[in-house]
C-alpha cells in the first residue's frame, strides 16, 4: 500500500486549510468607513498617511518614512533620492523578485547581478566586490524571506568604496541585524504592503531613512516634483504621482496594530519547525547567526539536499508536500538575469531592444542557480500563523516524505 498522497495514500491534511489572508476585522472596517464618509481620500487631505509614516518609521528606529503607491515605486524613489542616475550601475542579487531590478531599469540605470551566499540565499559581499566598476553607484541588499542580510559587511564595503546602500526590505518587517531593525541601516530602506506581505493594504510601499535630504528627495519624487514649502503648482524635480491614498492608510493603521502579535506567532512557530528539521535529513533551514537577531518570516526558507533523496529533484518533493496538504512552493525558479526581459534586452519603449546594457546571456552565478533549481523550498507566512497542530502536520508531512522517499522514484 502506498503511504504518500502523491502515490495514492491518505494525505496528512484533508479539507483543513491554514489561516486565511489577509487578517482583518472591525477596526479595518471602521477606519475605512470613516475615511470614505470623510471624503478625504487622498492628497492633500490625508489623515492616516502622515500618522502611519511616523509610526512605521519609529517602529523601525528611523527618523523619516515616506509612503509610495507600491514597493516598486518606493524602490525607484529610494534609488533616485540617493543619487542613482541613468548609466549608473547598481549591484543586486538575482535571487529576488523582478521589482528589485525593474526599479533600477526604470531609472535608466544598469542592474549588475552578484551571487548569493550558499547557506543564507543573501547577497555575498565578496561577490559584490568582484563586480565593482567605476560606474558602480549603489548596492541593493535584499532581506530575503524576512531574514536580514549581512549589513555589517555590506556597510563596510560601501563605506570603503563610497557607494550608496539601499535595503530592499519588502519581506522583512521587524527583522533585526545586531539588535537594530532593518530598513534604516543603509542610506534608505524599502518595505512593501502588497497583498502577500506580512502586513498589507493591498498595494503600497514606504521608504525609510535617517537622512533628511534623502527623505526630502523621496517626498518630491513621490509628489510630482513638488517641494513642501513651495506653491502647489511649482515643480522643481522630475517626480511622478506615486502617492498612496488615505484609504490604504486607514487599512495600514489598523493592520499596524495587529502586526506585533502576528510577528510573535510566526517566530514562535518557526522555533517549532527549527527543532523538528534538525532531525529530518535532507532539509535544512536557512542558516541563522547571532547577528541576525530577529527573523520576520515572510517565508520559512529551507535548503533541500537531493543527495539525501537519491537525486530526486526539489520540484518532485514540493509536489509531494502539496499533495499532503502543505503549501510548499519552489520560490524563485529563474534568476533575474534569465528573465526574458534581460535575455532579450527589451529595456526601451514598448519593449524595444537596446544595446547599452551588458550581455545578460553570458551571466552564470552558481549559488543563485542552485537556489533556484535545486535547493530553495519556501513555506509561506500565512502557514506560519497557524497553531501547534498545524505545525505538527507540517512536520509530519516532511517526515512522511523522508520515510517513504522510494515511492517518489516510482511515481514518475
Rosetta blueprint (number, residue, H / E / L):
1 X L
2 X L
3 X L
4 X L
5 X H
6 X H
7 X H
8 X L
9 X L
10 X L
11 X L
12 X L
13 X L
14 X L
15 X L
16 X L
17 X L
18 X L
19 X L
20 X L
21 X L
22 X L
23 X L
24 X L
25 X L
26 X H
27 X H
28 X H
29 X H
30 X H
31 X H
32 X H
33 X H
34 X H
35 X H
36 X H
37 X H
38 X H
39 X L
40 X L
41 X L
42 X L
43 X L
44 X L
45 X L
46 X L
47 X L
48 X H
49 X H
50 X H
51 X H
52 X H
53 X H
54 X H
55 X H
56 X H
57 X H
58 X H
59 X H
60 X L
61 X L
62 X L
63 X L
64 X E
65 X E
66 X E
67 X E
68 X E
69 X L
70 X L
71 X H
72 X H
73 X H
74 X H
75 X H
76 X H
77 X H
78 X H
79 X H
80 X H
81 X H
82 X L
83 X L
84 X L
85 X L
86 X L
87 X L
88 X L
89 X E
90 X E
91 X E
92 X E
93 X E
94 X L
95 X L
96 X L
97 X L
98 X H
99 X H
100 X H
101 X H
102 X H
103 X H
104 X H
105 X H
106 X H
107 X L
108 X L
109 X L
110 X E
111 X E
112 X E
113 X E
114 X E
115 X L
116 X E
117 X L
118 X L
119 X L
120 X L
121 X L
122 X L
123 X E
124 X L
125 X H
126 X H
127 X H
128 X H
129 X H
130 X H
131 X L
132 X L
133 X L
134 X L
135 X L
136 X E
137 X E
138 X E
139 X E
140 X E
141 X E
142 X E
143 X L
144 X H
145 X H
146 X H
147 X L
148 X L
149 X L
150 X L
151 X H
152 X H
153 X H
154 X H
155 X H
156 X H
157 X H
158 X H
159 X H
160 X H
161 X L
162 X L
163 X L
164 X E
165 X E
166 X E
167 X E
168 X E
169 X L
170 X L
171 X L
172 X L
173 X L
174 X L
175 X L
176 X E
177 X E
178 X L
179 X L
180 X E
181 X E
182 X L
183 X L
184 X L
185 X L
186 X L
187 X L
188 X E
189 X E
190 X E
191 X E
192 X E
193 X L
194 X E
195 X L
196 X L
197 X L
198 X L
199 X L
200 X L
201 X L
202 X E
203 X L
204 X L
205 X E
206 X E
207 X E
208 X E
209 X E
210 X L
211 X L
212 X H
213 X H
214 X H
215 X H
216 X H
217 X H
218 X H
219 X H
220 X H
221 X H
222 X H
223 X E
224 X L
225 X L
226 X L
227 X L
228 X L
229 X L
230 X L
231 X L
232 X L
233 X L
234 X L
235 X L
236 X L
237 X L
238 X L
239 X L
240 X L
241 X E
242 X L
243 X L
244 X L
245 X L
246 X H
247 X H
248 X H
249 X H
250 X H
251 X H
252 X H
253 X H
254 X H
255 X H
256 X H
257 X H
258 X H
259 X H
260 X H
261 X H
262 X H
263 X H
264 X H
265 X H
266 X H
267 X H
268 X H
269 X H
270 X H
271 X H
272 X H
273 X H
274 X H
275 X H
276 X H
277 X H
278 X L
279 X L
280 X L
281 X L
282 X L
283 X E
284 X E
285 X E
286 X L
287 X L
288 X L
289 X L
290 X L
291 X L
292 X L
293 X L
294 X E
295 X L
296 X L
297 X L
298 X L
299 X E
300 X E
301 X E
302 X E
303 X E
304 X E
305 X L
306 X H
307 X H
308 X H
309 X H
310 X L
311 X L
312 X L
313 X L
314 X H
315 X H
316 X H
317 X H
318 X H
319 X H
320 X H
321 X H
322 X H
323 X H
324 X L
325 X L
326 X L
327 X L
328 X E
329 X E
330 X L
331 X L
332 X L
333 X L
334 X L
335 X L
336 X H
337 X H
338 X H
339 X L
340 X H
341 X H
342 X H
343 X H
344 X L
345 X L
346 X L
347 X L
348 X L
349 X H
350 X H
351 X H
352 X L
353 X L
354 X L
355 X L
356 X L
357 X L
358 X L
359 X L
360 X H
361 X H
362 X H
363 X L
364 X L
365 X L
366 X H
367 X H
368 X H
369 X H
370 X H
371 X H
372 X H
373 X H
374 X H
375 X H
376 X E
377 X E
378 X E
379 X E
380 X E
381 X L
382 X L
383 X H
384 X H
385 X H
386 X L
387 X L
388 X H
389 X H
390 X H
391 X H
392 X H
393 X H
394 X H
395 X H
396 X H
397 X H
398 X H
399 X H
400 X H
401 X H
402 X H
403 X H
404 X L
405 X L
406 X H
407 X H
408 X H
409 X H
410 X H
411 X L
412 X L
